[in-house]
Amino acid sequence: MSLYPLKFTPIAKETIWGGNKLQQELNKDFATDKKIGESWEISGVPNDISIVSNGDLKGKNLSELIQVYAGQLLGEKNAQKFGSEFPLLIKFIDANDVLSIQVHPDDNLAKERHNSFGKTEMWYVLGAEKESNLIVGFNQKVDQNLYQEKLKKGKLEEILNVEKVQKGSTYFIPAGRVHAIGKGILVAEIQQTSDITYRMYDWNRTDAQGNGRELHTELALDAIDYSLEKEYETTYTDLLNHSSELATCEYFTTYKLIFDQEIKKDYSKLDSFVIYMCLDGEFELEYSTGNIILEKGETILIPAELKSLVLKPKGTVELLEVYI
């Protein structure tokens, strides 16, 4: 069976800090009476494997596809490196309340402790309320002793870097960097396939039964990168009908594309799958044997063997383009 651009059924994640913007603004078909914090668009995480929702492969899960198609789907280098595991987790996040202050281990620490990949990620802000901010990194030179001192005194916020955000704000979060998405922010997140989070502080929140969420105070100590950066936000320039680079690292490359005219894509030199996240607008995606419509809030996986595409917008379209 020939491969084609694949859509998947989004996986809803109910959270203590979630809301309903995923349903209202990104057209997700989730229950409106629940706090949905995340929509996992494409996932290879065990027990949360994405299931195809379109075409002849509808009902098959991502792991089954990788076993059958391997390099045709992932790209030969990715198939050799990751085997049967899909290397990225693609999400939309609705922070109706502030997330916990957290950190993720790098590959070495995650392998040692959890037999897993680490978690380097990036955020692209789709929308933010007027006073919304997020936490990323430190605002001064910090070592483990100072960090522990502030944490024990309940003054961790004093050493954390807080940034006001707006639509289009972009942050690259390497494993080890302390972070938290703030209240009122809608985010597209691209990350390594990993669900390992060390929760450092959770604002003393409790659930309906009065229980606080588990903290990982000791595990976090060796995972934190205590260095100070001059700038944490990614700077880029929007270019109409041309791609703008948002992030590139060994784990993924992400571009933003705003277009209002036909765009031809040639991936003949790229040995990787490509993912499109449609952030706004609607367009027709033409490939060698057919076409498909992608609308706001939808995500699609382009198999590595599809090298030539045409993107035909209906009005102005904004999307993220992701590959390895």
Buried (B, 14 or more C-beta within 10 A) or exposed (E): EEBBBBBBBBBBBEBBBBBBBBBEBBEBEBEEEBBBBBBBBBBBBEEEBBBBBBBEBEEBBBBBBBEEBBBBBBBEEBBEEBEEBBBBBBBBBBBBBBBBBBBBBBBEBBEEEBEBBBBBBBBBBBBBBEEBBBBBBBBEEBEEEBBEEBBEEEEBBEBBBEBEBEEBBBBBBBBBBBBBBBBBBBBBBBBBBBBBBBBBBBEEEEEEEEEEEEBBEEBBBEBBBBEEEEEBEBEBEEEEEEBBEBBEEEBBBBBBBBBBEEBEBEBEEBBBBBBBBBBBBBBBBBBEEEEBEBBBBBBBBBBBBBBEBBBBBEEBBBBBBBBB
